[in-house]
Amino acid sequence: MIVFDVIVNGQIQETLQPKDQRLQEMYWFMVDQVQLIKEKYGENFQISKRTMEVYPQ
């Protein structure tokens, strides 16, 4: 599973997890989220992508 960390001043502030793992869906999800993040944190942020392992229960 791919998740995106929002980093402000060197610290992870939140982790964004798209509902769908399809590439096109993740792209449009992040386009929308970047606008919201700019409103929330201003221009001083970074987005880092990482994979997270999910184990079935």
LINDA-V401551 format. One line per field, one symbol per residue. ss: DSSP state (H for helix, E for strand, - for the rest). phi: phi as a letter, one per 40 degrees, with the letter a starting at -180 (. if undefined). burial: 1 if it has 9 or more other C-alpha atoms within 8 Angstrom, else 0. Layout:
ss: ???
phi: ???
burial: ???
//
This chain:
ss: -EEEEEEE--EEEEEE------HHHHHHHHHHHHHHHHHHH----EEEEEE------
phi: .bbbccbbfgbccabcbccbccdcccccccdcccccccccbgccabbbcabbcbbcb
burial: 011111110001001001001000110010000000110010001000000000000
//
